[in-house]
Amino acid sequence: MERITIRAEQCGGRPCIRGLRIRVTDVLELITADLSTEEILEEPPDLEREDIQACFRYAARYLDYAVLAV
């Protein structure tokens, strides 16, 4: 998870990749738009394959919380 950074002064405090101005949500939206990993890696020159994997891990951990049914 060291690839995901959150800084109040960067991108409104949204999770970014390695202190860059590439938000986790930007990468996830590209994936949901049916772009392949290779296509995503072509755009920002600093983005790495491990960054995309880190976005998935971050999303999985962020969404993994218990919901109590009443």
C-alpha positions in Angstrom: 0.0 0.0 0.0 3.0 2.3 0.0 2.2 3.1 -3.6 -1.0 4.9 -2.6 -0.6 8.3 -1.0 -3.1 10.6 0.6 -2.2 14.3 1.0 -4.6 17.0 2.0 -2.9 19.5 -0.4 -2.9 17.2 -3.4 -6.0 16.3 -5.5 -8.3 17.4 -2.6 -7.0 14.7 -0.3 -8.0 11.9 -2.7 -5.9 8.8 -2.8 -3.1 9.1 -5.5 -0.4 7.0 -6.8 3.1 7.5 -5.3 2.6 11.2 -4.7 1.8 11.8 -8.4 -1.3 13.6 -9.5 -2.8 10.3 -10.8 -5.8 9.5 -8.6 -6.8 5.9 -7.8 -10.2 6.7 -9.2 -8.7 7.8 -12.5 -7.1 4.5 -13.0 -10.2 2.5 -11.9 -12.3 4.5 -14.3 -10.0 3.7 -17.2 -10.3 0.0 -16.3 -14.1 0.2 -16.2 -14.0 2.0 -19.6 -12.5 -1.3 -21.0 -8.9 -0.1 -21.5 -6.3 -2.8 -21.1 -3.4 -2.5 -18.7 -1.1 -1.8 -21.6 -3.4 1.0 -22.9 -3.5 2.6 -19.5 0.3 2.4 -19.1 0.7 4.3 -22.4 -0.7 7.6 -21.1 1.0 8.8 -18.0 4.8 8.1 -18.4 5.3 7.6 -14.6 2.6 5.0 -14.2 3.8 1.4 -13.6 2.0 -1.9 -13.7 2.4 -2.3 -9.9 0.5 1.0 -9.5 -2.5 -0.5 -11.2 -2.4 -3.5 -9.0 -2.1 -1.2 -6.0 -5.3 0.6 -7.0 -7.2 -2.7 -7.0 -5.8 -3.6 -3.6 -6.7 -0.2 -2.2 -10.2 -0.4 -3.6 -10.7 -3.9 -2.2 -9.5 -2.9 1.3 -11.5 0.4 1.3 -14.7 -1.4 0.4 -14.2 -4.3 2.8 -16.1 -3.3 5.8 -18.8 -5.0 7.8 -22.4 -3.9 7.3 -24.7 -4.7 10.2 -28.2 -5.6 9.1 -31.0 -4.6 11.5 
